[in-house]
Amino acid sequence: MHQRFWNLILKLQYTMSGEDGQDMIEYALIAALIGCACVATTQNFAHIILVSYNSITVAFDSYA
């Protein structure tokens, strides 16, 4: 049992000393940035569609 504990401690130290965690954080930050860009683009695109729909509605109402 005691040996297992020390093996776990050594594995954790090895994992924390590696740079794999840093890469994961960088990937997460890039994914968050891409997500924010998608949300901003989607909101802008939704506004364009809404304006287009309203202009079409106004055009149809003028013919009625």
Secondary structure, DSSP 4 states (H G I P E B T S, - for coil): -HHHHHHHHHHHHHHHHSSHHHHHHHHHHHHHHHHHHHHHHHHHHHHHHHHHHHHHHHHHHHH-
